[in-house]
Amino acid sequence: MNKKTPLQIVKEKFGTKEKLMEQVIELISETKEQAKELEYNLTKSTNKKLLRLHKIGSRIKEEFGSKEKLVDKIVELKGMLKDNVYKESLMKKSLPKLLDNYNILNRKKK
């Protein structure tokens, strides 16, 4: 059995690329302005990238609830609870980078 292409996965799970984009925007945008900017940028994205962003956004929503809670967990794992400057710098990072950072810290903890 052949591996499915990103286009086949998109059509099977979401129907169209636009529906996938809507779900990705809903998962990762924080404000209406950011949602509009994301929509513009995601129209140029590949199906593979959209699927990856959907997977990351879904995982963050399920495990942490929001970007702020993920940042709080990273700060806690680093032991820098009182460092607001570090927390603010993390808030500026993208969700995939934050999730990678969390995964690395979580592995080191174990």
C-alpha positions in Angstrom: 0.0 0.0 0.0 1.4 3.4 -1.0 1.8 6.3 1.4 -0.9 8.9 0.9 0.1 12.3 -0.4 -0.7 15.4 1.5 -3.4 16.3 -1.0 -5.1 13.0 -0.5 -5.0 13.4 3.3 -6.4 17.0 3.1 -9.2 15.8 0.8 -10.0 12.8 3.1 -9.9 14.6 6.4 -11.0 18.1 5.6 -12.6 18.1 2.1 -10.7 21.2 0.8 -7.6 23.2 1.5 -9.8 26.1 2.6 -11.5 24.1 5.3 -8.1 23.0 6.6 -6.9 26.6 6.5 -9.9 27.7 8.6 -9.2 25.1 11.2 -5.5 26.0 11.4 -6.3 29.7 11.7 -8.8 28.9 14.5 -6.2 26.8 16.3 -3.2 29.1 16.2 -4.4 32.7 15.9 -4.8 34.8 19.0 -6.4 37.9 17.6 -8.6 38.9 14.6 -5.7 40.8 13.1 -3.4 37.9 13.4 -6.1 35.6 11.9 -6.4 37.9 8.8 -2.6 37.9 8.4 -2.5 34.2 8.8 -5.2 33.6 6.2 -3.2 35.7 3.7 0.0 33.8 4.4 -1.5 30.4 4.6 -3.1 30.7 1.1 0.5 30.3 -0.2 1.3 27.4 2.0 1.6 23.8 0.9 -0.8 21.1 2.1 2.1 19.4 4.0 2.8 22.6 5.9 -0.9 23.1 6.7 -1.2 19.5 8.0 1.8 20.0 10.2 0.5 23.3 11.6 -2.9 21.6 12.3 -1.2 18.8 14.1 0.9 21.2 16.2 -2.1 23.4 17.0 -4.3 20.5 17.9 -1.7 19.1 20.3 -1.2 22.4 22.0 -4.9 22.9 22.4 -5.3 19.4 23.8 -2.3 19.3 26.1 -2.1 22.9 27.3 -5.2 24.8 26.2 -3.4 27.9 25.0 0.0 29.4 24.1 0.2 31.1 27.4 -0.2 27.9 29.3 2.5 26.3 27.1 4.9 29.2 27.9 4.1 28.8 31.6 5.0 25.1 31.4 8.3 25.9 29.7 9.2 28.5 32.2 8.3 26.1 35.0 10.5 23.3 33.5 13.4 25.8 33.2 12.9 26.9 36.7 12.6 30.6 35.7 9.2 31.3 37.2 10.0 34.9 38.3 11.7 35.9 35.0 9.1 37.9 33.2 11.5 39.1 30.5 12.2 35.5 29.5 8.5 34.7 29.5 7.8 37.7 27.2 10.5 36.6 24.8 8.9 33.1 24.7 5.5 34.7 23.9 7.0 36.2 20.7 8.1 32.8 19.4 6.1 30.6 17.0 4.0 27.7 18.3 6.2 25.1 16.6 9.4 26.5 18.2 7.7 26.6 21.6 6.5 23.0 21.3 10.0 21.9 20.2 11.4 23.8 23.2 8.9 22.1 25.5 9.7 18.6 24.1 13.5 19.1 24.7 13.0 20.3 28.2 10.5 17.5 29.0 13.0 14.9 27.7 15.8 16.4 29.8 13.6 16.2 32.9 13.0 12.5 32.5 
